[in-house]
């Protein structure tokens, strides 16, 4: 059963507040992660250990009623550990496929930059194609399929940094950061909020979530909004401040995430503030080739300030 359109904002607020009970003080980041999911993209989180990356993924999975798997990436992880493998069963005399953790609706790829490029590529291919080829047979992945990948700062030992071409596969990248003093106070006084994960009830079914994902493309983006998007993209390509400007794929991701952000706000149309809200998460990790920080916040804000809305 579809959720009535006029209740969209209420439903989205309910999802955000449900996750916010276990990830304190991070409502904006929760909305960005939700927008990325609604835009049918994948999310990359770069942060220090212990900031709540796993809690965000588990909270979203529970609030959205999605099956959840977690892969801890290590240097000896193999593609078969992600995709699965066929095992010979003596009783039946046949090979039986045992699916790997990638066959879930929400997959947490923890510390993706601690494994080798070969294993990274196996996951990224599944993300791009929505399917996995194992031993010559192509198998579709569940719908919806959403990957939240985390990576440690590249300055830490034992990392294999994602190439720029692979980072571009992620629709958005964000950092959770330290909690504000008020949220941290609640955390210290109330104990580990992850114990509340079991209390989160699904706010949507998988079918209703897919309905919202399809509806994102029907959110109106006027010619003025498209013009604004193009000016932002052209600025990154022509001003010489970045080694590489935003790609056409990045432009499409920016538009879809802005539409999703508008949907979360309960609107049927995109306004410039929607574009500005998602631009740092969508553009930051794609513009770090010229020495931009992990999320590219400083340079991205400069782009937003330099490009006129009208």
Buried (B, 14 or more C-beta within 10 A) or exposed (E): EEBEEEEBEEBBBBBBEBBBBBBBBBBEBBBBBBBBBBBBBBBBBBBEEEBBBBBBBBBBBBBBBBEBBBBEBBEEBEBBBBBBBBEEEEEEEEEEBEBBBBBBBBBBBBBBBBBBEEBBEBBBBBBEEEEBEBEEEEBEBBEBBBBBBBBBEEEEEEBBEBEBEBBBBBBBBBBBBEBEEEBEEEBEEEEEBBEBBEEBEBBBBBEBBBBBBEBBEEBEBEEEBEEBBEBBBEBBEEEEBBEBBBBEEBBBBBBBBBBBBBBBBBBEEBBBEBBBBBBBBBBBBBBBEEEBBBBBBEBBBBBBEEBEBE
